[in-house]
Amino acid sequence: MKKSKWLLFKIAYLLVACVLLFSVSVSANDKSGNDGPSKAFIQNQSASIVQYRGLLDLTDDSDYGGMYIDENGVLNVLVVDNAEVQAAVNSVKSSIKQASATALSADELYSKASAAEVNSVAELAKADNKFEYDKETLQRAEIQQIIIKPAAYSKEYLDSIQTTLEDYMEQLDIVGIGVDEIDNRVDVDMLDVSDEIIAEIEELIGQSGISACSFEEVPERPKTNYSVTNASSVHNVFGGYTLGVGVTVDGRPGWLMCGHYLEVGDFIYATGCNSPIGRVAIKHMGIYGDFSFIERTSTQYTITNKIVDASDLRKSYYWGMYENGPYVFSQGLSWGFPVGTYVEKFGQTTGKTGGFIRYSKHTATYTGEGSAFNLIRATYSSAEGDSGGPVTVYLADGRYRTVIGIHSGSGYNSMYGGSYSCFTDMEDLIEGITSTHNVQAYAQ
């Protein structure tokens, strides 16, 4: 009898332990509150990003199925045929080891970042260096295991399905489409998933293409997170948008933010400012995503992590980054973030919210705004007024952030827990904003 009770106790204990382990695993990847995931996850994620960047050459291989960071922060590589993968992994780890030999430690990086002006931290990064990370992160990447998994479909094939369907989004009531690299498929959000519509899609991509897709009926098109605050054509930044980051474009100072519902020539006001802080010089909604450049029209306002009224230094108007720096805006650091990366958005309505990248290439047809391509889709929350805010990733063990995108809008999909958000990739923005690609962090 005692043995029976002891056996039951052990079984109950094991069941409780399994539940606790499962809940810890799930919470690490689903947590999207202000606190974010654990420090261990951030450290592993930083190492995985370094590994991911080194393995990007794999993405040209027809056997490559995708890459993502799992709930433990570890890089997973999907392949149809893994014959060449291990050699590529070994080569990358050798390169990382060489880079770590000359890298600065996290303390040295943080010390320099703290001593610098917030926006001039970008000077610490070298755009031509593949591994702009601290020594500890590089060493962790060298020893951290890369998980290799089999895939049914190549990323090349899944991308071809997405490209084909993008030409018929309006016709077929497709409101969102992206490649799910975790589950190795194409996710298609639609207003109508009737047999007739699916039959039309099958004519375009074939039965094998249908098998590689997941179709989800959604109640409405995604929306840009913009709210109208007055009836005129003048837009009030703090009522309708959030300014993303201070920059210079070809030497002209100003701010980056979203582009929807803006037109070139529109004046931009900030709450409390009696005159416009800037004017829309560049607006884009299309292949490079959703962005605009607001050129400063008056030196009355200086550009820092606040808009400061030079005529009255007691007045300052927050924009974008509500938290203290340092943070980085740099072409050398703002590229190469895989699915599963934990990101944080800063917006004037919901403040800081966090979530995980779900698609690295998402197309959305917004209500009343047409389509925006090559967006990044993530699980952080957002609301009206957040449009234009910066999206960031932690670097150097979470000690500072790099801006990797500009928030655009949100939608709904029950398969991933309800609402999702979209942002413009910073590197796509830089490519589309000026032919010279001369976009720099603004330093006072």
C-alpha positions as CSV (number, residue, x, y, z in Angstrom):
1,M,0.0,0.0,0.0
2,K,2.8,2.4,0.9
3,K,4.6,1.6,-2.4
4,S,1.3,2.3,-4.3
5,K,0.9,5.7,-2.6
6,W,4.6,6.5,-3.3
7,L,4.2,5.6,-7.0
8,L,1.1,7.8,-7.2
9,F,2.9,10.6,-5.5
10,K,5.9,10.3,-8.0
11,I,3.5,10.3,-11.0
12,A,1.7,13.4,-9.7
13,Y,5.0,15.1,-9.1
14,L,6.2,14.3,-12.6
15,L,2.9,15.6,-14.1
16,V,3.2,18.9,-12.2
17,A,6.9,19.2,-13.2
18,C,6.0,18.7,-16.9
19,V,3.2,21.3,-16.7
20,L,5.6,23.8,-15.1
21,L,8.3,23.1,-17.7
22,F,5.8,23.5,-20.5
23,S,4.5,26.7,-19.1
24,V,8.0,28.1,-18.8
25,S,8.8,27.1,-22.3
26,V,5.6,28.7,-23.7
27,S,5.9,31.9,-21.7
28,A,9.5,32.5,-22.9
29,N,8.2,32.7,-26.5
30,D,4.8,34.2,-25.9
31,K,5.7,36.9,-23.4
32,S,5.0,40.3,-24.9
33,G,4.7,42.5,-21.9
34,N,7.0,45.4,-21.0
35,D,9.4,43.1,-19.1
36,G,10.1,40.9,-22.1
37,P,11.8,37.5,-22.1
38,S,14.5,36.4,-19.7
39,K,18.1,37.6,-19.9
40,A,19.1,34.1,-20.9
41,F,16.8,34.2,-23.9
42,I,18.2,37.7,-24.9
43,Q,21.7,36.4,-24.6
44,N,20.9,33.3,-26.7
45,Q,19.0,35.4,-29.2
46,S,22.0,37.7,-29.7
47,A,24.2,34.7,-30.4
48,S,21.6,33.3,-32.8
49,I,21.4,36.6,-34.7
50,V,25.2,36.5,-35.2
51,Q,24.9,32.9,-36.4
52,Y,22.0,33.7,-38.7
53,R,23.9,36.5,-40.4
54,G,26.8,34.2,-41.0
55,L,24.5,31.6,-42.6
56,L,22.6,34.0,-44.9
57,D,24.5,32.5,-47.9
58,L,22.5,29.4,-47.3
59,T,19.3,31.2,-48.3
60,D,20.3,31.1,-51.9
61,D,20.4,27.3,-51.8
62,S,17.4,25.5,-53.3
63,D,17.4,23.0,-50.4
64,Y,17.2,25.8,-47.7
65,G,13.8,25.7,-45.9
66,G,14.1,28.7,-43.5
67,M,15.6,29.8,-40.2
68,Y,14.1,30.9,-36.9
69,I,14.9,31.4,-33.3
70,D,13.0,29.0,-31.0
71,E,11.5,29.6,-27.5
72,N,14.9,29.1,-25.9
73,G,16.6,31.7,-28.1
74,V,18.4,29.0,-30.2
75,L,18.8,29.2,-34.0
76,N,16.9,26.5,-36.0
77,V,17.8,25.8,-39.6
78,L,15.3,24.0,-41.9
79,V,16.7,22.1,-44.9
80,V,15.3,19.8,-47.5
81,D,18.7,18.2,-47.9
82,N,21.3,18.9,-45.2
83,A,24.4,17.6,-47.1
84,E,26.0,21.0,-47.3
85,V,24.6,22.5,-44.1
86,Q,27.1,21.2,-41.5
87,A,30.0,22.4,-43.6
88,A,28.4,25.9,-43.7
89,V,27.8,25.8,-39.9
90,N,31.4,24.9,-39.2
91,S,32.7,27.7,-41.5
92,V,30.5,30.3,-39.8
93,K,31.7,29.2,-36.3
94,S,35.3,29.5,-37.5
95,S,34.6,33.1,-38.7
96,I,32.8,34.0,-35.5
97,K,35.8,32.7,-33.5
98,Q,38.2,35.0,-35.5
99,A,35.9,38.0,-35.0
100,S,35.7,37.5,-31.2
101,A,39.4,37.7,-30.9
102,T,39.4,41.4,-31.6
103,A,35.9,42.4,-30.4
104,L,35.2,44.7,-27.5
105,S,33.6,43.4,-24.4
106,A,30.1,44.3,-23.5
107,D,31.4,46.5,-20.7
108,E,33.7,48.4,-23.1
109,L,30.8,48.8,-25.6
110,Y,28.4,50.0,-22.9
111,S,31.0,52.4,-21.5
112,K,31.5,54.0,-24.9
113,A,27.8,54.1,-25.6
114,S,27.0,55.8,-22.2
115,A,29.7,58.4,-22.8
116,A,28.4,59.2,-26.3
117,E,25.4,61.2,-27.3
118,V,22.4,58.9,-27.7
119,N,22.1,59.2,-31.4
120,S,25.8,59.1,-32.1
121,V,26.2,55.6,-30.7
122,A,25.9,54.5,-34.3
123,E,29.5,55.6,-34.7
124,L,30.5,52.6,-32.7
125,A,29.2,50.3,-35.4
126,K,31.1,49.4,-38.5
127,A,28.7,48.9,-41.4
128,D,31.2,46.7,-43.3
129,N,31.7,44.3,-40.4
130,K,29.5,41.2,-40.4
131,F,29.7,40.8,-36.6
132,E,29.0,44.1,-34.9
133,Y,28.6,42.4,-31.5
134,D,30.5,42.3,-28.2
135,K,33.1,39.7,-27.4
136,E,30.8,37.7,-25.0
137,T,28.0,37.4,-27.6
138,L,30.5,36.2,-30.2
139,Q,32.0,33.6,-27.9
140,R,28.5,32.4,-27.0
141,A,27.6,32.1,-30.7
142,E,30.8,30.1,-31.3
143,I,29.7,27.4,-28.8
144,Q,25.9,27.6,-29.0
145,Q,24.4,24.7,-30.8
146,I,22.5,25.2,-34.1
147,I,19.6,22.9,-34.5
148,I,19.1,21.5,-38.0
149,K,15.6,20.2,-38.9
150,P,14.1,18.6,-42.0
151,A,11.7,20.6,-44.2
152,A,9.1,19.5,-46.7
153,Y,9.4,22.7,-48.9
154,S,12.3,24.9,-49.8
155,K,12.1,28.6,-48.9
156,E,12.6,29.3,-52.6
157,Y,9.4,27.4,-53.4
158,L,7.3,29.0,-50.7
159,D,8.5,32.5,-51.7
160,S,7.4,31.7,-55.3
161,I,3.9,30.9,-54.1
162,Q,3.8,34.2,-52.2
163,T,5.0,36.1,-55.2
164,T,2.4,34.6,-57.5
165,L,-0.5,35.2,-55.1
166,E,0.6,38.8,-54.5
167,D,-0.5,39.7,-58.0
168,Y,-4.1,38.5,-57.3
169,M,-4.6,39.9,-53.7
170,E,-7.5,42.3,-54.6
171,Q,-9.1,39.8,-57.0
172,L,-9.1,37.0,-54.5
173,D,-9.8,39.0,-51.3
174,I,-6.4,38.1,-49.9
175,V,-5.6,40.7,-47.2
176,G,-2.3,39.3,-45.9
177,I,0.3,36.8,-47.0
178,G,3.7,35.6,-45.6
179,V,6.0,32.6,-45.4
180,D,5.8,30.9,-42.0
181,E,9.4,29.7,-41.6
182,I,8.6,27.9,-38.3
183,D,6.0,25.6,-39.8
184,N,7.4,25.6,-43.3
185,R,4.4,26.9,-45.2
186,V,2.7,29.9,-46.7
187,D,0.0,31.6,-44.5
188,V,-2.8,33.3,-46.4
189,D,-5.3,35.6,-44.7
190,M,-8.5,36.0,-46.7
191,L,-11.9,37.6,-46.4
192,D,-13.4,34.5,-48.1
193,V,-12.2,31.0,-48.0
194,S,-15.0,29.4,-50.0
195,D,-14.4,26.4,-52.2
196,E,-14.7,28.5,-55.3
197,I,-12.0,30.9,-54.2
198,I,-9.6,28.1,-53.2
199,A,-10.3,26.5,-56.6
200,E,-9.2,29.7,-58.3
201,I,-6.0,29.7,-56.2
202,E,-5.3,26.1,-57.1
203,E,-5.4,27.1,-60.8
204,L,-2.6,29.6,-60.0
205,I,-0.3,27.5,-57.8
206,G,-1.3,23.9,-58.4
207,Q,-2.3,21.2,-56.0
208,S,1.2,21.0,-54.5
209,G,1.1,24.7,-53.8
210,I,-2.3,24.3,-52.1
211,S,-0.7,21.7,-49.9
212,A,2.0,24.1,-48.9
213,C,-0.5,26.8,-47.8
214,S,-2.6,27.5,-44.8
215,F,-5.7,29.5,-45.4
216,E,-7.3,31.6,-42.7
217,E,-10.6,33.5,-42.9
218,V,-10.3,36.9,-41.2
219,P,-13.1,39.4,-40.4
220,E,-11.5,42.5,-42.1
221,R,-8.5,44.0,-43.8
222,P,-5.6,45.1,-41.6
223,K,-5.5,48.8,-40.6
224,T,-2.8,51.4,-40.4
225,N,-2.5,52.6,-36.9
226,Y,-3.4,56.2,-37.6
227,S,-6.1,58.4,-36.0
228,V,-7.5,61.6,-37.5
229,T,-7.3,64.4,-34.9
230,N,-8.6,67.4,-37.0
231,A,-10.5,68.0,-40.2
232,S,-7.7,69.9,-42.0
233,S,-4.9,68.4,-44.1
234,V,-2.4,69.3,-41.4
235,H,-1.5,66.2,-39.3
236,N,-0.7,66.5,-35.6
237,V,2.1,64.2,-34.8
238,F,1.0,63.5,-31.2
239,G,-2.6,63.0,-32.2
240,G,-2.2,60.9,-35.3
241,Y,1.4,59.5,-35.5
242,T,4.6,58.8,-33.6
243,L,7.9,60.1,-35.0
244,G,10.3,57.2,-35.3
245,V,13.9,58.3,-35.2
246,G,15.9,61.5,-35.9
247,V,18.1,61.2,-39.0
248,T,19.7,63.1,-41.8
249,V,18.9,62.1,-45.4
250,D,21.5,63.4,-47.8
251,G,22.5,65.9,-45.2
252,R,19.0,67.2,-44.5
253,P,17.9,66.8,-40.8
254,G,14.5,65.5,-39.9
255,W,12.7,62.4,-38.8
256,L,11.6,59.0,-40.2
257,M,8.1,57.7,-39.6
258,C,5.3,55.9,-41.5
259,G,3.9,57.2,-44.8
260,H,0.2,56.3,-44.9
261,Y,-2.3,59.0,-45.1
262,L,0.4,61.6,-45.8
263,E,1.3,63.5,-48.9
264,V,4.5,65.2,-49.9
265,G,4.2,68.8,-48.8
266,D,2.0,68.2,-45.7
267,F,3.2,70.1,-42.6
268,I,3.7,68.2,-39.4
269,Y,2.9,69.7,-36.0
270,A,3.7,68.4,-32.6
271,T,1.5,69.0,-29.6
272,G,2.4,72.3,-27.9
273,C,4.4,73.5,-30.9
274,N,3.0,76.7,-32.3
275,S,4.7,76.3,-35.7
276,P,5.3,73.2,-37.8
277,I,8.3,71.1,-36.8
278,G,8.7,69.8,-40.4
279,R,7.2,69.0,-43.7
280,V,6.8,65.7,-45.6
281,A,9.7,65.5,-48.1
282,I,9.4,61.9,-49.0
283,K,6.4,59.5,-48.8
284,H,6.3,55.8,-49.8
285,M,3.6,53.1,-49.7
286,G,4.5,50.1,-51.8
287,I,7.4,47.8,-52.5
288,Y,9.7,49.1,-49.8
289,G,7.0,49.2,-47.1
290,D,5.4,52.2,-45.5
291,F,7.5,55.2,-44.6
292,S,8.1,59.0,-44.9
293,F,10.8,61.5,-44.2
294,I,9.8,64.6,-42.3
295,E,12.4,67.3,-43.1
296,R,12.8,69.8,-40.3
297,T,11.5,73.2,-41.5
298,S,12.8,75.4,-38.6
299,T,15.9,75.3,-36.4
300,Q,13.6,76.5,-33.6
301,Y,13.2,72.7,-32.9
302,T,16.3,70.6,-32.2
303,I,16.3,66.8,-32.9
304,T,17.2,64.6,-29.9
305,N,15.1,61.9,-28.2
306,K,12.7,64.8,-27.6
307,I,11.7,67.8,-29.8
308,V,13.1,70.7,-27.9
309,D,11.9,74.2,-28.4
310,A,15.0,76.3,-28.7
311,S,13.1,79.5,-27.8
312,D,12.0,78.0,-24.5
313,L,14.2,75.2,-23.2
314,R,11.8,74.3,-20.5
315,K,9.5,72.9,-23.2
316,S,10.2,69.5,-24.6
317,Y,8.0,67.2,-26.5
318,Y,8.7,63.4,-26.4
319,W,8.6,61.4,-29.6
320,G,9.3,57.7,-30.3
321,M,11.8,56.5,-27.7
322,Y,10.1,57.0,-24.4
323,E,12.9,55.1,-22.6
324,N,16.4,56.4,-21.9
325,G,19.1,55.4,-24.3
326,P,21.5,54.5,-25.4
327,Y,20.1,53.1,-28.6
328,V,21.6,52.7,-32.1
329,F,20.4,53.7,-35.5
330,S,22.9,52.3,-38.0
331,Q,22.9,50.6,-41.4
332,G,25.5,48.2,-40.0
333,L,23.3,47.0,-37.2
334,S,19.7,47.2,-38.5
335,W,19.7,44.2,-40.9
336,G,19.5,40.4,-40.5
337,F,17.0,39.5,-37.8
338,P,15.3,36.1,-38.2
339,V,11.8,34.9,-37.4
340,G,11.5,34.4,-33.6
341,T,13.5,37.5,-32.7
342,Y,12.1,39.5,-29.8
343,V,11.4,43.1,-30.7
344,E,10.0,46.1,-29.0
345,K,7.9,48.9,-30.4
346,F,7.6,52.4,-29.0
347,G,4.5,54.4,-29.7
348,Q,2.7,57.4,-28.3
349,T,-0.5,55.5,-27.6
350,T,0.5,52.1,-26.2
351,G,4.1,53.0,-25.2
352,K,6.5,50.1,-25.2
353,T,5.1,46.7,-26.2
354,G,7.1,43.6,-27.1
355,G,6.6,40.5,-29.3
356,F,8.3,38.1,-31.7
357,I,8.9,38.4,-35.5
358,R,6.5,35.9,-37.2
359,Y,7.2,36.6,-40.9
360,S,10.3,38.3,-42.3
361,K,8.5,39.2,-45.5
362,H,4.8,40.1,-45.2
363,T,2.4,41.7,-47.7
364,A,-0.7,43.5,-46.4
365,T,-3.6,45.2,-48.2
366,Y,-4.6,48.0,-45.8
367,T,-8.1,49.4,-45.6
368,G,-8.2,52.4,-47.9
369,E,-4.4,52.5,-48.5
370,G,-3.6,49.8,-51.0
371,S,-0.8,47.3,-50.5
372,A,2.5,47.5,-48.6
373,F,5.1,44.9,-49.5
374,N,8.1,43.4,-47.6
375,L,6.8,44.4,-44.2
376,I,7.9,42.4,-41.1
377,R,5.0,40.9,-39.2
378,A,5.3,40.5,-35.4
379,T,3.2,39.7,-32.3
380,Y,3.6,42.9,-30.3
381,S,0.5,44.9,-29.6
382,S,-0.3,48.4,-31.1
383,A,-3.1,50.9,-31.5
384,E,-4.1,54.0,-33.3
385,G,-1.5,56.7,-33.0
386,D,1.4,54.3,-32.8
387,S,2.1,54.5,-36.5
388,G,5.6,55.7,-37.3
389,G,7.1,54.6,-34.0
390,P,10.5,52.9,-33.9
391,V,10.8,49.1,-33.6
392,T,14.0,47.9,-31.8
393,V,16.1,44.9,-30.9
394,Y,18.3,44.5,-27.8
395,L,22.1,44.2,-28.4
396,A,25.0,43.6,-26.1
397,D,23.2,41.4,-23.7
398,G,20.2,43.8,-23.5
399,R,22.2,46.9,-22.6
400,Y,21.2,49.0,-25.6
401,R,18.9,48.8,-28.6
402,T,19.2,49.1,-32.3
403,V,16.3,50.5,-34.4
404,I,15.4,47.9,-37.0
405,G,12.1,49.3,-38.3
406,I,9.2,51.8,-38.4
407,H,5.8,50.7,-37.1
408,S,3.0,50.6,-39.8
409,G,-0.3,48.9,-38.8
410,S,-2.1,45.9,-37.3
411,G,-4.5,43.1,-38.3
412,Y,-6.2,40.1,-36.9
413,N,-5.6,36.3,-37.3
414,S,-7.0,33.8,-34.8
415,M,-4.4,31.2,-35.6
416,Y,-1.7,33.3,-33.9
417,G,-3.7,34.5,-30.9
418,G,-5.6,37.4,-32.4
419,S,-4.0,40.7,-33.3
420,Y,-0.6,41.2,-34.9
421,S,1.4,44.2,-36.0
422,C,3.5,45.1,-39.0
423,F,6.6,47.3,-39.5
424,T,8.8,48.5,-42.3
425,D,12.2,47.0,-42.4
426,M,14.8,49.7,-41.8
427,E,17.1,48.4,-44.5
428,D,14.3,48.4,-47.1
429,L,13.5,51.9,-46.0
430,I,17.1,53.1,-46.5
431,E,17.2,51.4,-49.9
432,G,13.9,53.1,-51.0
433,I,14.3,56.6,-49.4
434,T,17.3,57.9,-51.4
435,S,19.4,56.7,-54.4
436,T,22.6,57.5,-52.4
437,H,21.5,55.4,-49.4
438,N,23.0,58.3,-47.3
439,V,20.8,58.0,-44.2
440,Q,22.6,58.7,-40.9
441,A,21.6,59.0,-37.3
442,Y,21.1,62.6,-36.4
443,A,23.7,63.9,-33.9
444,Q,23.3,67.4,-32.4
